[in-house]
Amino acid sequence: MKKFQTLKIKEVTPETDQAVTLALEIPADLSETFRFVPGQYLTLRTEIDGEDIRRAYSICSLAGKDLRVGIKKVEGGRFSTHAQSLKAGDEIQVLPPQGLFACSCDPDAKRSILLIAAGSGITPVLSIASHVLEAEPGTSVTLIYGNRSTGSIMFRTALEELKDTHLERF
């Protein structure tokens, strides 16, 4: 049975005025426990006003980078509002990666992948796209990503860097 682990927040990055990314510090003895497949999620737990609050957030880590989750503030959302005030060095309870919306990679694959996302739904899709582009040199990825405005685009810089790095395939 999976159990919550206390992890330190390594970095908090504002993505928009309503969203942040939390990079989590994974101790060496938990590296296998927190190994993930792109598309999985983490359940975060904290206490807010004496109440145990848990929420699941998709992993948005790019290939070879820190374990990260993206959190968009939801009106009336206790956890997502609380997350906006977190800072590097804070600790949070985290369950190991879970979920079946995942993508495995095959270095010999030559395929075309279409990914469709809107708003904060880009979170798992970003991780999937990054890992596929890194691990499958023969694969191309097309992304259709909708947002209400340019100011609400999560991971805009990361998406532009993926495009620039994999210009012929993304």
Sequence and secondary structure as in RCSB ss.txt:
>XXXX:A:sequence
MKKFQTLKIKEVTPETDQAVTLALEIPADLSETFRFVPGQYLTLRTEIDGEDIRRAYSICSLAGKDLRVGIKKVE
GGRFSTHAQSLKAGDEIQVLPPQGLFACSCDPDAKRSILLIAAGSGITPVLSIASHVLEAEPGTSVTLIYGNRST
GSIMFRTALEELKDTHLERF
>XXXX:A:secstr
    EEEEEEEEEEEETTEEEEEEE  GGGTTTT   TT EEEEEEEETTEEEEEEEEB   TTS EEEEEE  T
T HHHHHHTT  TT EEEE   B S      TT   EEEEEEEGGGHHHHHHHHHHHHHH TT EEEEEEE SSG
GG TTHHHHHHHHHHTTTT 
